[in-house]
Amino acid sequence: MAKPDKTIKPGWEGRFYEDFEIGDVYRSRFGHTVTEVDNALFTQLTHNTNPLHFDAHYAKRTKWGRILVNSTFTLALITGMSVPDVSENAMANLGWEEIRLTNPVFIGDTLYCETEVLSKRESKSYPEAGMVRVRSRGINQDGKVVIDYTRNIMVYKRGTSPKIGFFPEIEEG
């Protein structure tokens, strides 16, 4: 008896250069509640020695009155949250600019990401890619913007990404 043909349904593959339209806004599918472990591990991995990020007794004596989440963790988290919509098909990140930390982030805050496409252009050096400029904002559970920045990314054009044909052929036995 012959096996029935399978129809493989492609999953989300991220946006390619052609998919970006100036003015489009993408919102992260999920929020992320910042835990003490997130903050402590990131702070230790990056050798940040400011006790405001890991010493509750010290932090209690500051204007914040509690541990303040490492701001570079906030940047990394919000950038990561934008990847499925913006840079999953990036050839390279080209830079972050105008990074503003507009409100503090504390352990227990839940962050969300919103990204707007500001501009795009063909790459002069790499015909298989284009340049996309976006503005991302991290927003907490109360609707307060905690980080706001622009990012420039070189994104593959459709049909040129190294992930084409990346899934291995399955040996049927």
C-alpha positions as a Markdown table, in Angstrom:
| # | Residue | x | y | z |
|---|---|---|---|---|
| 1 | Met | 0.0 | 0.0 | 0.0 |
| 2 | Ala | 1.4 | 3.4 | -1.0 |
| 3 | Lys | 1.9 | 6.1 | 1.6 |
| 4 | Pro | -0.3 | 9.1 | 1.0 |
| 5 | Asp | 1.6 | 12.3 | -0.2 |
| 6 | Lys | 2.3 | 14.7 | 2.6 |
| 7 | Thr | 1.7 | 18.4 | 2.2 |
| 8 | Ile | 4.4 | 20.3 | 4.0 |
| 9 | Lys | 3.1 | 23.6 | 5.3 |
| 10 | Pro | 5.9 | 26.1 | 5.8 |
| 11 | Gly | 6.1 | 27.8 | 9.1 |
| 12 | Trp | 6.8 | 31.5 | 9.7 |
| 13 | Glu | 10.1 | 32.2 | 8.1 |
| 14 | Gly | 10.5 | 35.9 | 9.0 |
| 15 | Arg | 10.4 | 38.9 | 6.7 |
| 16 | Phe | 12.6 | 39.3 | 3.7 |
| 17 | Tyr | 13.6 | 42.7 | 2.3 |
| 18 | Glu | 10.7 | 42.8 | -0.1 |
| 19 | Asp | 8.2 | 42.3 | 2.8 |
| 20 | Phe | 9.1 | 45.6 | 4.5 |
| 21 | Glu | 6.9 | 48.6 | 3.9 |
| 22 | Ile | 7.7 | 52.0 | 5.4 |
| 23 | Gly | 5.2 | 52.8 | 8.1 |
| 24 | Asp | 4.4 | 49.2 | 9.0 |
| 25 | Val | 4.3 | 48.5 | 12.7 |
| 26 | Tyr | 5.0 | 45.1 | 14.2 |
| 27 | Arg | 4.1 | 44.1 | 17.8 |
| 28 | Ser | 5.7 | 41.2 | 19.6 |
| 29 | Arg | 3.6 | 38.1 | 20.0 |
| 30 | Phe | 4.6 | 37.6 | 23.6 |
| 31 | Gly | 5.6 | 39.7 | 26.5 |
| 32 | His | 8.5 | 38.8 | 28.8 |
| 33 | Thr | 8.3 | 39.1 | 32.6 |
| 34 | Val | 11.8 | 40.1 | 33.8 |
| 35 | Thr | 13.0 | 37.8 | 36.6 |
| 36 | Glu | 15.7 | 38.1 | 39.2 |
| 37 | Val | 17.5 | 35.3 | 37.4 |
| 38 | Asp | 17.4 | 37.1 | 34.0 |
| 39 | Asn | 18.9 | 40.3 | 35.5 |
| 40 | Ala | 21.5 | 38.6 | 37.7 |
| 41 | Leu | 22.7 | 36.2 | 35.0 |
| 42 | Phe | 23.0 | 39.0 | 32.4 |
| 43 | Thr | 24.7 | 41.3 | 34.9 |
| 44 | Gln | 27.2 | 38.7 | 35.8 |
| 45 | Leu | 27.9 | 37.5 | 32.2 |
| 46 | Thr | 28.6 | 41.1 | 31.2 |
| 47 | His | 30.8 | 41.8 | 34.3 |
| 48 | Asn | 28.7 | 44.8 | 35.2 |
| 49 | Thr | 29.9 | 45.7 | 38.7 |
| 50 | Asn | 27.3 | 48.4 | 39.6 |
| 51 | Pro | 25.6 | 47.0 | 42.8 |
| 52 | Leu | 22.4 | 48.7 | 41.8 |
| 53 | His | 21.8 | 45.6 | 39.6 |
| 54 | Phe | 22.5 | 42.8 | 42.1 |
| 55 | Asp | 22.7 | 44.1 | 45.7 |
| 56 | Ala | 19.2 | 44.5 | 47.2 |
| 57 | His | 20.6 | 46.1 | 50.4 |
| 58 | Tyr | 22.5 | 48.7 | 48.4 |
| 59 | Ala | 19.7 | 49.3 | 46.0 |
| 60 | Lys | 17.3 | 49.9 | 48.8 |
| 61 | Arg | 19.4 | 53.0 | 49.7 |
| 62 | Thr | 19.1 | 54.5 | 46.2 |
| 63 | Lys | 16.3 | 56.7 | 44.7 |
| 64 | Trp | 14.8 | 53.5 | 43.2 |
| 65 | Gly | 14.5 | 51.7 | 46.5 |
| 66 | Arg | 15.1 | 48.3 | 44.9 |
| 67 | Ile | 17.2 | 46.5 | 42.3 |
| 68 | Leu | 17.2 | 48.2 | 38.9 |
| 69 | Val | 17.3 | 45.9 | 35.9 |
| 70 | Asn | 20.5 | 46.2 | 33.8 |
| 71 | Ser | 19.7 | 48.6 | 30.9 |
| 72 | Thr | 21.8 | 46.6 | 28.5 |
| 73 | Phe | 19.6 | 43.5 | 29.3 |
| 74 | Thr | 16.6 | 45.7 | 28.4 |
| 75 | Leu | 18.2 | 46.6 | 25.0 |
| 76 | Ala | 19.1 | 42.9 | 24.3 |
| 77 | Leu | 15.6 | 41.7 | 25.3 |
| 78 | Ile | 13.7 | 44.2 | 23.2 |
| 79 | Thr | 16.0 | 43.6 | 20.2 |
| 80 | Gly | 15.5 | 39.8 | 20.7 |
| 81 | Met | 11.7 | 40.3 | 20.8 |
| 82 | Ser | 11.9 | 42.1 | 17.4 |
| 83 | Val | 13.8 | 39.4 | 15.7 |
| 84 | Pro | 10.9 | 37.2 | 14.4 |
| 85 | Asp | 9.4 | 40.3 | 12.7 |
| 86 | Val | 12.4 | 42.3 | 11.7 |
| 87 | Ser | 15.8 | 40.5 | 11.6 |
| 88 | Glu | 15.2 | 36.8 | 11.4 |
| 89 | Asn | 16.6 | 37.0 | 7.9 |
| 90 | Ala | 19.3 | 39.5 | 8.6 |
| 91 | Met | 22.7 | 39.2 | 6.9 |
| 92 | Ala | 24.0 | 41.6 | 9.6 |
| 93 | Asn | 23.0 | 44.1 | 12.2 |
| 94 | Leu | 24.7 | 47.4 | 11.2 |
| 95 | Gly | 24.1 | 49.5 | 14.3 |
| 96 | Trp | 21.8 | 50.8 | 17.1 |
| 97 | Glu | 21.3 | 54.6 | 17.4 |
| 98 | Glu | 19.5 | 57.1 | 19.5 |
| 99 | Ile | 19.1 | 54.6 | 22.4 |
| 100 | Arg | 17.0 | 56.3 | 25.1 |
| 101 | Leu | 16.1 | 54.7 | 28.4 |
| 102 | Thr | 12.9 | 56.6 | 29.2 |
| 103 | Asn | 11.6 | 54.8 | 32.3 |
| 104 | Pro | 13.2 | 52.3 | 34.7 |
| 105 | Val | 12.7 | 48.5 | 34.5 |
| 106 | Phe | 12.4 | 46.5 | 37.7 |
| 107 | Ile | 12.2 | 42.8 | 38.4 |
| 108 | Gly | 8.7 | 41.6 | 37.8 |
| 109 | Asp | 8.0 | 44.1 | 35.0 |
| 110 | Thr | 6.6 | 42.6 | 31.8 |
| 111 | Leu | 8.0 | 44.0 | 28.6 |
| 112 | Tyr | 6.6 | 44.1 | 25.1 |
| 113 | Cys | 8.2 | 45.3 | 21.8 |
| 114 | Glu | 6.7 | 47.5 | 19.1 |
| 115 | Thr | 8.8 | 48.1 | 15.9 |
| 116 | Glu | 8.1 | 50.6 | 13.1 |
| 117 | Val | 9.7 | 50.5 | 9.6 |
| 118 | Leu | 11.3 | 53.9 | 9.0 |
| 119 | Ser | 13.1 | 53.4 | 5.7 |
| 120 | Lys | 14.5 | 50.8 | 3.3 |
| 121 | Arg | 16.9 | 50.8 | 0.3 |
| 122 | Glu | 18.7 | 48.4 | -1.9 |
| 123 | Ser | 22.3 | 47.5 | -0.8 |
| 124 | Lys | 24.9 | 48.9 | -3.2 |
| 125 | Ser | 27.5 | 46.3 | -2.0 |
| 126 | Tyr | 25.4 | 43.2 | -1.6 |
| 127 | Pro | 22.8 | 42.6 | -4.4 |
| 128 | Glu | 21.2 | 39.8 | -2.4 |
| 129 | Ala | 20.2 | 42.2 | 0.5 |
| 130 | Gly | 18.7 | 45.5 | 1.3 |
| 131 | Met | 19.0 | 47.9 | 4.2 |
| 132 | Val | 16.1 | 48.4 | 6.6 |
| 133 | Arg | 16.0 | 51.1 | 9.3 |
| 134 | Val | 13.5 | 50.5 | 12.2 |
| 135 | Arg | 12.5 | 52.1 | 15.4 |
| 136 | Ser | 11.8 | 49.8 | 18.3 |
| 137 | Arg | 10.2 | 50.6 | 21.6 |
| 138 | Gly | 10.1 | 48.5 | 24.7 |
| 139 | Ile | 6.8 | 49.0 | 26.6 |
| 140 | Asn | 6.0 | 47.8 | 30.1 |
| 141 | Gln | 2.8 | 46.3 | 31.4 |
| 142 | Asp | 1.5 | 49.8 | 32.4 |
| 143 | Gly | 2.0 | 51.1 | 28.8 |
| 144 | Lys | 5.1 | 53.1 | 29.7 |
| 145 | Val | 7.9 | 53.2 | 27.1 |
| 146 | Val | 11.1 | 52.0 | 28.9 |
| 147 | Ile | 13.5 | 52.0 | 25.9 |
| 148 | Asp | 13.3 | 53.6 | 22.4 |
| 149 | Tyr | 16.0 | 53.2 | 19.7 |
| 150 | Thr | 16.6 | 52.9 | 16.0 |
| 151 | Arg | 18.4 | 50.0 | 14.4 |
| 152 | Asn | 19.9 | 49.5 | 10.9 |
| 153 | Ile | 19.8 | 45.9 | 9.5 |
| 154 | Met | 20.9 | 44.3 | 6.3 |
| 155 | Val | 18.2 | 41.8 | 5.3 |
| 156 | Tyr | 18.3 | 39.1 | 2.7 |
| 157 | Lys | 16.0 | 39.3 | -0.3 |
| 158 | Arg | 13.6 | 36.5 | -0.8 |
| 159 | Gly | 15.3 | 33.5 | -2.4 |
| 160 | Thr | 18.8 | 34.4 | -1.4 |
| 161 | Ser | 18.9 | 33.4 | 2.3 |
| 162 | Pro | 21.2 | 30.6 | 3.4 |
| 163 | Lys | 18.2 | 29.0 | 5.0 |
| 164 | Ile | 16.9 | 27.9 | 1.6 |
| 165 | Gly | 16.8 | 24.1 | 1.6 |
| 166 | Phe | 18.2 | 24.1 | 5.1 |
| 167 | Phe | 15.9 | 21.4 | 6.5 |
| 168 | Pro | 17.5 | 18.0 | 6.1 |
| 169 | Glu | 15.9 | 15.4 | 3.9 |
| 170 | Ile | 14.3 | 12.7 | 6.0 |
| 171 | Glu | 15.5 | 9.1 | 5.5 |
| 172 | Glu | 12.4 | 7.0 | 5.2 |
| 173 | Gly | 13.0 | 3.5 | 6.4 |
